[in-house]
Amino acid sequence: MPRCLICGNTTHFGSSQCPPEVPEANGPMSSLMANFDQEGYLENMESIGAEEEISQHAWEDPQGYFDLCLECGSNNIQW
Ligand SMILES: [Zn+2]
């Protein structure tokens, strides 16, 4: 399962391959965000402008896409 090595978050991750459409200081860090369950499985995904194709690939290969901790902003993620 994904785990942030900085803050220990295991549930909320984003993808650096999907930058936010409109960068905002306090906005989301990624246009593709995912929630993982306690077992490390992808529970649901939220796309706010990410391309459909990328969303599909991310769903099939979350490990290859979700590399940003949405809790602390770190990209120090261990799978
Ligand atoms: Zn973190």
PDB file of the backbone (N, CA, C, O) and the ligand in Angstrom, with CONECT records:
HET     ZN  A 101       1
ATOM      1  N   MET A   1       0.842  -1.193   0.000  1.00  0.00           N
ATOM      2  CA  MET A   1       0.000   0.000   0.000  1.00  0.00           C
ATOM      3  C   MET A   1       0.882   1.251   0.000  1.00  0.00           C
ATOM      4  O   MET A   1       2.025   1.222   0.458  1.00  0.00           O
ATOM      5  N   PRO A   2       0.340   2.326  -0.512  1.00  0.00           N
ATOM      6  CA  PRO A   2       1.129   3.560  -0.503  1.00  0.00           C
ATOM      7  C   PRO A   2       1.201   4.139   0.904  1.00  0.00           C
ATOM      8  O   PRO A   2       0.230   4.088   1.660  1.00  0.00           O
ATOM      9  N   ARG A   3       2.357   4.688   1.244  1.00  0.00           N
ATOM     10  CA  ARG A   3       2.492   5.314   2.540  1.00  0.00           C
ATOM     11  C   ARG A   3       3.460   6.487   2.423  1.00  0.00           C
ATOM     12  O   ARG A   3       4.539   6.368   1.844  1.00  0.00           O
ATOM     13  N   CYS A   4       3.053   7.607   2.978  1.00  0.00           N
ATOM     14  CA  CYS A   4       3.925   8.769   2.980  1.00  0.00           C
ATOM     15  C   CYS A   4       4.977   8.594   4.064  1.00  0.00           C
ATOM     16  O   CYS A   4       4.650   8.366   5.229  1.00  0.00           O
ATOM     17  N   LEU A   5       6.245   8.702   3.671  1.00  0.00           N
ATOM     18  CA  LEU A   5       7.325   8.502   4.640  1.00  0.00           C
ATOM     19  C   LEU A   5       7.509   9.717   5.539  1.00  0.00           C
ATOM     20  O   LEU A   5       8.235   9.659   6.531  1.00  0.00           O
ATOM     21  N   ILE A   6       6.857  10.802   5.195  1.00  0.00           N
ATOM     22  CA  ILE A   6       7.004  12.012   5.992  1.00  0.00           C
ATOM     23  C   ILE A   6       5.935  12.101   7.084  1.00  0.00           C
ATOM     24  O   ILE A   6       6.250  12.319   8.254  1.00  0.00           O
ATOM     25  N   CYS A   7       4.660  11.930   6.689  1.00  0.00           N
ATOM     26  CA  CYS A   7       3.601  12.115   7.686  1.00  0.00           C
ATOM     27  C   CYS A   7       2.834  10.830   8.013  1.00  0.00           C
ATOM     28  O   CYS A   7       2.012  10.817   8.929  1.00  0.00           O
ATOM     29  N   GLY A   8       3.098   9.754   7.274  1.00  0.00           N
ATOM     30  CA  GLY A   8       2.450   8.491   7.591  1.00  0.00           C
ATOM     31  C   GLY A   8       1.080   8.298   6.965  1.00  0.00           C
ATOM     32  O   GLY A   8       0.410   7.298   7.222  1.00  0.00           O
ATOM     33  N   ASN A   9       0.663   9.255   6.143  1.00  0.00           N
ATOM     34  CA  ASN A   9      -0.616   9.137   5.445  1.00  0.00           C
ATOM     35  C   ASN A   9      -0.637   7.895   4.553  1.00  0.00           C
ATOM     36  O   ASN A   9       0.322   7.622   3.831  1.00  0.00           O
ATOM     37  N   THR A  10      -1.744   7.146   4.611  1.00  0.00           N
ATOM     38  CA  THR A  10      -1.861   5.967   3.751  1.00  0.00           C
ATOM     39  C   THR A  10      -3.128   5.998   2.906  1.00  0.00           C
ATOM     40  O   THR A  10      -3.451   5.015   2.239  1.00  0.00           O
ATOM     41  N   THR A  11      -3.837   7.102   2.929  1.00  0.00           N
ATOM     42  CA  THR A  11      -5.135   7.103   2.243  1.00  0.00           C
ATOM     43  C   THR A  11      -5.320   8.140   1.132  1.00  0.00           C
ATOM     44  O   THR A  11      -6.014   7.871   0.152  1.00  0.00           O
ATOM     45  N   HIS A  12      -4.715   9.311   1.270  1.00  0.00           N
ATOM     46  CA  HIS A  12      -4.984  10.373   0.297  1.00  0.00           C
ATOM     47  C   HIS A  12      -3.757  10.708  -0.537  1.00  0.00           C
ATOM     48  O   HIS A  12      -2.759  11.224  -0.035  1.00  0.00           O
ATOM     49  N   PHE A  13      -3.863  10.397  -1.840  1.00  0.00           N
ATOM     50  CA  PHE A  13      -2.715  10.648  -2.712  1.00  0.00           C
ATOM     51  C   PHE A  13      -3.141  11.290  -4.018  1.00  0.00           C
ATOM     52  O   PHE A  13      -4.272  11.136  -4.478  1.00  0.00           O
ATOM     53  N   GLY A  14      -2.205  12.007  -4.593  1.00  0.00           N
ATOM     54  CA  GLY A  14      -2.433  12.622  -5.894  1.00  0.00           C
ATOM     55  C   GLY A  14      -1.352  12.177  -6.855  1.00  0.00           C
ATOM     56  O   GLY A  14      -0.423  11.463  -6.479  1.00  0.00           O
ATOM     57  N   SER A  15      -1.481  12.606  -8.098  1.00  0.00           N
ATOM     58  CA  SER A  15      -0.510  12.227  -9.105  1.00  0.00           C
ATOM     59  C   SER A  15       0.223  13.446  -9.635  1.00  0.00           C
ATOM     60  O   SER A  15      -0.393  14.432 -10.041  1.00  0.00           O
ATOM     61  N   SER A  16       1.553  13.366  -9.625  1.00  0.00           N
ATOM     62  CA  SER A  16       2.338  14.489 -10.147  1.00  0.00           C
ATOM     63  C   SER A  16       2.258  14.533 -11.669  1.00  0.00           C
ATOM     64  O   SER A  16       2.663  15.518 -12.288  1.00  0.00           O
ATOM     65  N   GLN A  17       1.737  13.469 -12.269  1.00  0.00           N
ATOM     66  CA  GLN A  17       1.587  13.461 -13.724  1.00  0.00           C
ATOM     67  C   GLN A  17       0.350  14.246 -14.151  1.00  0.00           C
ATOM     68  O   GLN A  17       0.135  14.487 -15.339  1.00  0.00           O
ATOM     69  N   CYS A  18      -0.452  14.638 -13.177  1.00  0.00           N
ATOM     70  CA  CYS A  18      -1.662  15.408 -13.454  1.00  0.00           C
ATOM     71  C   CYS A  18      -1.634  16.695 -12.632  1.00  0.00           C
ATOM     72  O   CYS A  18      -2.266  16.784 -11.579  1.00  0.00           O
ATOM     73  N   PRO A  19      -0.907  17.676 -13.116  1.00  0.00           N
ATOM     74  CA  PRO A  19      -0.851  18.929 -12.368  1.00  0.00           C
ATOM     75  C   PRO A  19      -2.217  19.595 -12.340  1.00  0.00           C
ATOM     76  O   PRO A  19      -3.031  19.371 -13.236  1.00  0.00           O
ATOM     77  N   PRO A  20      -2.478  20.404 -11.330  1.00  0.00           N
ATOM     78  CA  PRO A  20      -3.768  21.089 -11.272  1.00  0.00           C
ATOM     79  C   PRO A  20      -3.960  21.982 -12.483  1.00  0.00           C
ATOM     80  O   PRO A  20      -3.001  22.565 -12.989  1.00  0.00           O
ATOM     81  N   GLU A  21      -5.186  22.089 -12.945  1.00  0.00           N
ATOM     82  CA  GLU A  21      -5.468  22.908 -14.123  1.00  0.00           C
ATOM     83  C   GLU A  21      -5.124  24.367 -13.862  1.00  0.00           C
ATOM     84  O   GLU A  21      -4.494  25.034 -14.683  1.00  0.00           O
ATOM     85  N   VAL A  22      -5.546  24.838 -12.715  1.00  0.00           N
ATOM     86  CA  VAL A  22      -5.250  26.210 -12.333  1.00  0.00           C
ATOM     87  C   VAL A  22      -4.476  26.168 -11.019  1.00  0.00           C
ATOM     88  O   VAL A  22      -5.054  25.943  -9.955  1.00  0.00           O
ATOM     89  N   PRO A  23      -3.184  26.382 -11.101  1.00  0.00           N
ATOM     90  CA  PRO A  23      -2.389  26.321  -9.861  1.00  0.00           C
ATOM     91  C   PRO A  23      -2.813  27.411  -8.877  1.00  0.00           C
ATOM     92  O   PRO A  23      -2.830  28.594  -9.218  1.00  0.00           O
ATOM     93  N   GLU A  24      -3.147  27.009  -7.680  1.00  0.00           N
ATOM     94  CA  GLU A  24      -3.524  27.959  -6.640  1.00  0.00           C
ATOM     95  C   GLU A  24      -2.726  27.617  -5.397  1.00  0.00           C
ATOM     96  O   GLU A  24      -2.405  26.456  -5.144  1.00  0.00           O
ATOM     97  N   ALA A  25      -2.417  28.629  -4.639  1.00  0.00           N
ATOM     98  CA  ALA A  25      -1.613  28.424  -3.438  1.00  0.00           C
ATOM     99  C   ALA A  25      -2.269  27.411  -2.506  1.00  0.00           C
ATOM    100  O   ALA A  25      -1.596  26.543  -1.950  1.00  0.00           O
ATOM    101  N   ASN A  26      -3.569  27.523  -2.341  1.00  0.00           N
ATOM    102  CA  ASN A  26      -4.265  26.630  -1.412  1.00  0.00           C
ATOM    103  C   ASN A  26      -5.149  25.620  -2.130  1.00  0.00           C
ATOM    104  O   ASN A  26      -5.966  24.940  -1.508  1.00  0.00           O
ATOM    105  N   GLY A  27      -4.977  25.531  -3.447  1.00  0.00           N
ATOM    106  CA  GLY A  27      -5.806  24.605  -4.220  1.00  0.00           C
ATOM    107  C   GLY A  27      -5.231  23.207  -4.166  1.00  0.00           C
ATOM    108  O   GLY A  27      -4.196  22.979  -3.540  1.00  0.00           O
ATOM    109  N   PRO A  28      -5.892  22.279  -4.813  1.00  0.00           N
ATOM    110  CA  PRO A  28      -5.397  20.896  -4.850  1.00  0.00           C
ATOM    111  C   PRO A  28      -4.058  20.822  -5.565  1.00  0.00           C
ATOM    112  O   PRO A  28      -3.785  21.609  -6.471  1.00  0.00           O
ATOM    113  N   MET A  29      -3.229  19.877  -5.157  1.00  0.00           N
ATOM    114  CA  MET A  29      -1.896  19.750  -5.733  1.00  0.00           C
ATOM    115  C   MET A  29      -1.905  18.938  -7.011  1.00  0.00           C
ATOM    116  O   MET A  29      -0.915  18.885  -7.740  1.00  0.00           O
ATOM    117  N   SER A  30      -3.035  18.308  -7.271  1.00  0.00           N
ATOM    118  CA  SER A  30      -3.104  17.440  -8.431  1.00  0.00           C
ATOM    119  C   SER A  30      -4.540  17.462  -8.954  1.00  0.00           C
ATOM    120  O   SER A  30      -5.483  17.652  -8.186  1.00  0.00           O
ATOM    121  N   SER A  31      -4.699  17.268 -10.258  1.00  0.00           N
ATOM    122  CA  SER A  31      -6.051  17.215 -10.805  1.00  0.00           C
ATOM    123  C   SER A  31      -6.601  15.796 -10.734  1.00  0.00           C
ATOM    124  O   SER A  31      -7.732  15.537 -11.146  1.00  0.00           O
ATOM    125  N   LEU A  32      -5.796  14.884 -10.211  1.00  0.00           N
ATOM    126  CA  LEU A  32      -6.259  13.514 -10.032  1.00  0.00           C
ATOM    127  C   LEU A  32      -5.923  13.075  -8.611  1.00  0.00           C
ATOM    128  O   LEU A  32      -4.755  13.000  -8.229  1.00  0.00           O
ATOM    129  N   MET A  33      -6.964  12.789  -7.838  1.00  0.00           N
ATOM    130  CA  MET A  33      -6.757  12.436  -6.442  1.00  0.00           C
ATOM    131  C   MET A  33      -7.395  11.091  -6.155  1.00  0.00           C
ATOM    132  O   MET A  33      -8.417  10.731  -6.738  1.00  0.00           O
ATOM    133  N   ALA A  34      -6.776  10.357  -5.251  1.00  0.00           N
ATOM    134  CA  ALA A  34      -7.283   9.019  -4.959  1.00  0.00           C
ATOM    135  C   ALA A  34      -7.371   8.775  -3.465  1.00  0.00           C
ATOM    136  O   ALA A  34      -6.583   9.302  -2.680  1.00  0.00           O
ATOM    137  N   ASN A  35      -8.349   7.963  -3.092  1.00  0.00           N
ATOM    138  CA  ASN A  35      -8.451   7.468  -1.727  1.00  0.00           C
ATOM    139  C   ASN A  35      -8.159   5.980  -1.734  1.00  0.00           C
ATOM    140  O   ASN A  35      -8.698   5.229  -2.547  1.00  0.00           O
ATOM    141  N   PHE A  36      -7.304   5.569  -0.821  1.00  0.00           N
ATOM    142  CA  PHE A  36      -6.997   4.151  -0.672  1.00  0.00           C
ATOM    143  C   PHE A  36      -7.609   3.646   0.633  1.00  0.00           C
ATOM    144  O   PHE A  36      -7.705   4.379   1.617  1.00  0.00           O
ATOM    145  N   ASP A  37      -8.021   2.375   0.617  1.00  0.00           N
ATOM    146  CA  ASP A  37      -8.606   1.825   1.843  1.00  0.00           C
ATOM    147  C   ASP A  37      -7.501   1.288   2.753  1.00  0.00           C
ATOM    148  O   ASP A  37      -6.314   1.394   2.447  1.00  0.00           O
ATOM    149  N   GLN A  38      -7.918   0.714   3.866  1.00  0.00           N
ATOM    150  CA  GLN A  38      -6.969   0.246   4.885  1.00  0.00           C
ATOM    151  C   GLN A  38      -6.034  -0.837   4.364  1.00  0.00           C
ATOM    152  O   GLN A  38      -4.933  -1.020   4.882  1.00  0.00           O
ATOM    153  N   GLU A  39      -6.474  -1.544   3.351  1.00  0.00           N
ATOM    154  CA  GLU A  39      -5.667  -2.623   2.797  1.00  0.00           C
ATOM    155  C   GLU A  39      -4.723  -2.125   1.716  1.00  0.00           C
ATOM    156  O   GLU A  39      -3.875  -2.872   1.228  1.00  0.00           O
ATOM    157  N   GLY A  40      -4.871  -0.876   1.349  1.00  0.00           N
ATOM    158  CA  GLY A  40      -4.005  -0.328   0.316  1.00  0.00           C
ATOM    159  C   GLY A  40      -4.602  -0.400  -1.074  1.00  0.00           C
ATOM    160  O   GLY A  40      -3.926  -0.145  -2.070  1.00  0.00           O
ATOM    161  N   TYR A  41      -5.889  -0.753  -1.130  1.00  0.00           N
ATOM    162  CA  TYR A  41      -6.537  -0.813  -2.440  1.00  0.00           C
ATOM    163  C   TYR A  41      -7.144   0.534  -2.797  1.00  0.00           C
ATOM    164  O   TYR A  41      -7.631   1.267  -1.936  1.00  0.00           O
ATOM    165  N   LEU A  42      -7.104   0.835  -4.058  1.00  0.00           N
ATOM    166  CA  LEU A  42      -7.686   2.066  -4.559  1.00  0.00           C
ATOM    167  C   LEU A  42      -9.195   2.022  -4.346  1.00  0.00           C
ATOM    168  O   LEU A  42      -9.885   1.169  -4.905  1.00  0.00           O
ATOM    169  N   GLU A  43      -9.690   2.931  -3.548  1.00  0.00           N
ATOM    170  CA  GLU A  43     -11.098   2.911  -3.184  1.00  0.00           C
ATOM    171  C   GLU A  43     -11.919   3.768  -4.143  1.00  0.00           C
ATOM    172  O   GLU A  43     -12.923   3.323  -4.699  1.00  0.00           O
ATOM    173  N   ASN A  44     -11.475   4.981  -4.318  1.00  0.00           N
ATOM    174  CA  ASN A  44     -12.114   5.830  -5.319  1.00  0.00           C
ATOM    175  C   ASN A  44     -11.150   6.902  -5.790  1.00  0.00           C
ATOM    176  O   ASN A  44     -10.132   7.184  -5.158  1.00  0.00           O
ATOM    177  N   MET A  45     -11.506   7.486  -6.916  1.00  0.00           N
ATOM    178  CA  MET A  45     -10.665   8.500  -7.513  1.00  0.00           C
ATOM    179  C   MET A  45     -11.505   9.729  -7.824  1.00  0.00           C
ATOM    180  O   MET A  45     -12.678   9.625  -8.182  1.00  0.00           O
ATOM    181  N   GLU A  46     -10.891  10.878  -7.682  1.00  0.00           N
ATOM    182  CA  GLU A  46     -11.591  12.095  -8.036  1.00  0.00           C
ATOM    183  C   GLU A  46     -10.756  12.848  -9.061  1.00  0.00           C
ATOM    184  O   GLU A  46      -9.599  13.191  -8.818  1.00  0.00           O
ATOM    185  N   SER A  47     -11.365  13.094 -10.198  1.00  0.00           N
ATOM    186  CA  SER A  47     -10.669  13.834 -11.243  1.00  0.00           C
ATOM    187  C   SER A  47     -11.264  15.225 -11.340  1.00  0.00           C
ATOM    188  O   SER A  47     -12.478  15.387 -11.461  1.00  0.00           O
ATOM    189  N   ILE A  48     -10.405  16.220 -11.287  1.00  0.00           N
ATOM    190  CA  ILE A  48     -10.899  17.577 -11.496  1.00  0.00           C
ATOM    191  C   ILE A  48     -10.203  18.166 -12.717  1.00  0.00           C
ATOM    192  O   ILE A  48      -9.491  19.167 -12.637  1.00  0.00           O
ATOM    193  N   GLY A  49     -10.435  17.508 -13.848  1.00  0.00           N
ATOM    194  CA  GLY A  49      -9.890  18.007 -15.106  1.00  0.00           C
ATOM    195  C   GLY A  49      -8.820  17.109 -15.708  1.00  0.00           C
ATOM    196  O   GLY A  49      -8.332  17.375 -16.807  1.00  0.00           O
ATOM    197  N   ALA A  50      -8.453  16.050 -14.998  1.00  0.00           N
ATOM    198  CA  ALA A  50      -7.473  15.128 -15.573  1.00  0.00           C
ATOM    199  C   ALA A  50      -8.104  14.424 -16.778  1.00  0.00           C
ATOM    200  O   ALA A  50      -9.307  14.169 -16.817  1.00  0.00           O
ATOM    201  N   GLU A  51      -7.253  14.122 -17.752  1.00  0.00           N
ATOM    202  CA  GLU A  51      -7.775  13.468 -18.952  1.00  0.00           C
ATOM    203  C   GLU A  51      -8.339  12.092 -18.621  1.00  0.00           C
ATOM    204  O   GLU A  51      -7.825  11.370 -17.766  1.00  0.00           O
ATOM    205  N   GLU A  52      -9.401  11.759 -19.322  1.00  0.00           N
ATOM    206  CA  GLU A  52     -10.080  10.488 -19.119  1.00  0.00           C
ATOM    207  C   GLU A  52      -9.121   9.307 -19.253  1.00  0.00           C
ATOM    208  O   GLU A  52      -9.162   8.361 -18.467  1.00  0.00           O
ATOM    209  N   GLU A  53      -8.257   9.385 -20.268  1.00  0.00           N
ATOM    210  CA  GLU A  53      -7.340   8.292 -20.534  1.00  0.00           C
ATOM    211  C   GLU A  53      -6.357   8.116 -19.375  1.00  0.00           C
ATOM    212  O   GLU A  53      -6.051   6.995 -18.969  1.00  0.00           O
ATOM    213  N   ILE A  54      -5.877   9.223 -18.860  1.00  0.00           N
ATOM    214  CA  ILE A  54      -4.937   9.158 -17.738  1.00  0.00           C
ATOM    215  C   ILE A  54      -5.626   8.584 -16.506  1.00  0.00           C
ATOM    216  O   ILE A  54      -5.050   7.777 -15.777  1.00  0.00           O
ATOM    217  N   SER A  55      -6.861   9.008 -16.286  1.00  0.00           N
ATOM    218  CA  SER A  55      -7.619   8.484 -15.150  1.00  0.00           C
ATOM    219  C   SER A  55      -7.753   6.971 -15.255  1.00  0.00           C
ATOM    220  O   SER A  55      -7.613   6.247 -14.270  1.00  0.00           O
ATOM    221  N   GLN A  56      -8.024   6.518 -16.458  1.00  0.00           N
ATOM    222  CA  GLN A  56      -8.192   5.086 -16.689  1.00  0.00           C
ATOM    223  C   GLN A  56      -6.898   4.337 -16.393  1.00  0.00           C
ATOM    224  O   GLN A  56      -6.909   3.302 -15.728  1.00  0.00           O
ATOM    225  N   HIS A  57      -5.789   4.865 -16.890  1.00  0.00           N
ATOM    226  CA  HIS A  57      -4.492   4.224 -16.653  1.00  0.00           C
ATOM    227  C   HIS A  57      -4.151   4.219 -15.165  1.00  0.00           C
ATOM    228  O   HIS A  57      -3.621   3.241 -14.638  1.00  0.00           O
ATOM    229  N   ALA A  58      -4.465   5.324 -14.504  1.00  0.00           N
ATOM    230  CA  ALA A  58      -4.155   5.439 -13.079  1.00  0.00           C
ATOM    231  C   ALA A  58      -4.965   4.432 -12.279  1.00  0.00           C
ATOM    232  O   ALA A  58      -4.482   3.868 -11.297  1.00  0.00           O
ATOM    233  N   TRP A  59      -6.201   4.212 -12.711  1.00  0.00           N
ATOM    234  CA  TRP A  59      -7.057   3.248 -12.018  1.00  0.00           C
ATOM    235  C   TRP A  59      -6.475   1.847 -12.142  1.00  0.00           C
ATOM    236  O   TRP A  59      -6.532   1.052 -11.204  1.00  0.00           O
ATOM    237  N   GLU A  60      -5.905   1.552 -13.330  1.00  0.00           N
ATOM    238  CA  GLU A  60      -5.351   0.216 -13.576  1.00  0.00           C
ATOM    239  C   GLU A  60      -3.966   0.048 -12.963  1.00  0.00           C
ATOM    240  O   GLU A  60      -3.560  -1.064 -12.625  1.00  0.00           O
ATOM    241  N   ASP A  61      -3.255   1.137 -12.823  1.00  0.00           N
ATOM    242  CA  ASP A  61      -1.893   1.061 -12.306  1.00  0.00           C
ATOM    243  C   ASP A  61      -1.626   2.192 -11.310  1.00  0.00           C
ATOM    244  O   ASP A  61      -0.820   3.084 -11.576  1.00  0.00           O
ATOM    245  N   PRO A  62      -2.311   2.146 -10.158  1.00  0.00           N
ATOM    246  CA  PRO A  62      -2.180   3.254  -9.199  1.00  0.00           C
ATOM    247  C   PRO A  62      -0.737   3.482  -8.752  1.00  0.00           C
ATOM    248  O   PRO A  62      -0.326   4.615  -8.504  1.00  0.00           O
ATOM    249  N   GLN A  63       0.016   2.405  -8.652  1.00  0.00           N
ATOM    250  CA  GLN A  63       1.392   2.545  -8.175  1.00  0.00           C
ATOM    251  C   GLN A  63       2.231   3.387  -9.127  1.00  0.00           C
ATOM    252  O   GLN A  63       3.173   4.063  -8.715  1.00  0.00           O
ATOM    253  N   GLY A  64       1.878   3.335 -10.391  1.00  0.00           N
ATOM    254  CA  GLY A  64       2.634   4.089 -11.376  1.00  0.00           C
ATOM    255  C   GLY A  64       2.234   5.552 -11.449  1.00  0.00           C
ATOM    256  O   GLY A  64       2.899   6.347 -12.113  1.00  0.00           O
ATOM    257  N   TYR A  65       1.148   5.914 -10.770  1.00  0.00           N
ATOM    258  CA  TYR A  65       0.636   7.278 -10.914  1.00  0.00           C
ATOM    259  C   TYR A  65       0.608   8.088  -9.624  1.00  0.00           C
ATOM    260  O   TYR A  65       0.948   9.271  -9.615  1.00  0.00           O
ATOM    261  N   PHE A  66       0.201   7.442  -8.541  1.00  0.00           N
ATOM    262  CA  PHE A  66      -0.007   8.235  -7.328  1.00  0.00           C
ATOM    263  C   PHE A  66       1.284   8.338  -6.516  1.00  0.00           C
ATOM    264  O   PHE A  66       1.724   7.381  -5.878  1.00  0.00           O
ATOM    265  N   ASP A  67       1.856   9.501  -6.562  1.00  0.00           N
ATOM    266  CA  ASP A  67       3.172   9.700  -5.958  1.00  0.00           C
ATOM    267  C   ASP A  67       3.262  10.999  -5.154  1.00  0.00           C
ATOM    268  O   ASP A  67       4.351  11.482  -4.844  1.00  0.00           O
ATOM    269  N   LEU A  68       2.106  11.545  -4.829  1.00  0.00           N
ATOM    270  CA  LEU A  68       2.084  12.794  -4.057  1.00  0.00           C
ATOM    271  C   LEU A  68       1.205  12.623  -2.837  1.00  0.00           C
ATOM    272  O   LEU A  68       0.052  12.207  -2.953  1.00  0.00           O
ATOM    273  N   CYS A  69       1.735  12.938  -1.675  1.00  0.00           N
ATOM    274  CA  CYS A  69       0.930  12.889  -0.461  1.00  0.00           C
ATOM    275  C   CYS A  69       0.061  14.141  -0.411  1.00  0.00           C
ATOM    276  O   CYS A  69       0.569  15.260  -0.474  1.00  0.00           O
ATOM    277  N   LEU A  70      -1.241  13.946  -0.298  1.00  0.00           N
ATOM    278  CA  LEU A  70      -2.130  15.106  -0.257  1.00  0.00           C
ATOM    279  C   LEU A  70      -2.283  15.668   1.151  1.00  0.00           C
ATOM    280  O   LEU A  70      -2.934  16.695   1.345  1.00  0.00           O
ATOM    281  N   GLU A  71      -1.694  15.007   2.119  1.00  0.00           N
ATOM    282  CA  GLU A  71      -1.755  15.517   3.492  1.00  0.00           C
ATOM    283  C   GLU A  71      -0.648  16.546   3.738  1.00  0.00           C
ATOM    284  O   GLU A  71      -0.894  17.609   4.306  1.00  0.00           O
ATOM    285  N   CYS A  72       0.561  16.222   3.308  1.00  0.00           N
ATOM    286  CA  CYS A  72       1.680  17.126   3.597  1.00  0.00           C
ATOM    287  C   CYS A  72       2.393  17.626   2.348  1.00  0.00           C
ATOM    288  O   CYS A  72       3.283  18.470   2.452  1.00  0.00           O
ATOM    289  N   GLY A  73       2.028  17.130   1.173  1.00  0.00           N
ATOM    290  CA  GLY A  73       2.615  17.633  -0.057  1.00  0.00           C
ATOM    291  C   GLY A  73       3.927  16.947  -0.445  1.00  0.00           C
ATOM    292  O   GLY A  73       4.555  17.321  -1.435  1.00  0.00           O
ATOM    293  N   SER A  74       4.331  15.965   0.317  1.00  0.00           N
ATOM    294  CA  SER A  74       5.581  15.271   0.023  1.00  0.00           C
ATOM    295  C   SER A  74       5.432  14.327  -1.162  1.00  0.00           C
ATOM    296  O   SER A  74       4.337  13.842  -1.448  1.00  0.00           O
ATOM    297  N   ASN A  75       6.552  14.068  -1.855  1.00  0.00           N
ATOM    298  CA  ASN A  75       6.509  13.035  -2.891  1.00  0.00           C
ATOM    299  C   ASN A  75       7.358  11.853  -2.450  1.00  0.00           C
ATOM    300  O   ASN A  75       7.829  11.060  -3.265  1.00  0.00           O
ATOM    301  N   ASN A  76       7.537  11.757  -1.153  1.00  0.00           N
ATOM    302  CA  ASN A  76       8.308  10.678  -0.565  1.00  0.00           C
ATOM    303  C   ASN A  76       7.357   9.546  -0.198  1.00  0.00           C
ATOM    304  O   ASN A  76       7.023   9.345   0.969  1.00  0.00           O
ATOM    305  N   ILE A  77       6.930   8.812  -1.224  1.00  0.00           N
ATOM    306  CA  ILE A  77       5.917   7.775  -1.029  1.00  0.00           C
ATOM    307  C   ILE A  77       6.529   6.406  -1.198  1.00  0.00           C
ATOM    308  O   ILE A  77       7.260   6.146  -2.154  1.00  0.00           O
ATOM    309  N   GLN A  78       6.223   5.542  -0.263  1.00  0.00           N
ATOM    310  CA  GLN A  78       6.697   4.161  -0.354  1.00  0.00           C
ATOM    311  C   GLN A  78       5.526   3.243  -0.641  1.00  0.00           C
ATOM    312  O   GLN A  78       4.468   3.370  -0.025  1.00  0.00           O
ATOM    313  N   TRP A  79       5.709   2.311  -1.580  1.00  0.00           N
ATOM    314  CA  TRP A  79       4.647   1.346  -1.896  1.00  0.00           C
ATOM    315  C   TRP A  79       5.021  -0.020  -1.384  1.00  0.00           C
ATOM    316  O   TRP A  79       4.259  -0.972  -1.549  1.00  0.00           O
TER     317      TRP A  79
HETATM  318 ZN    ZN A 101       2.576  13.125   3.859  1.00  0.00          ZN2+
END
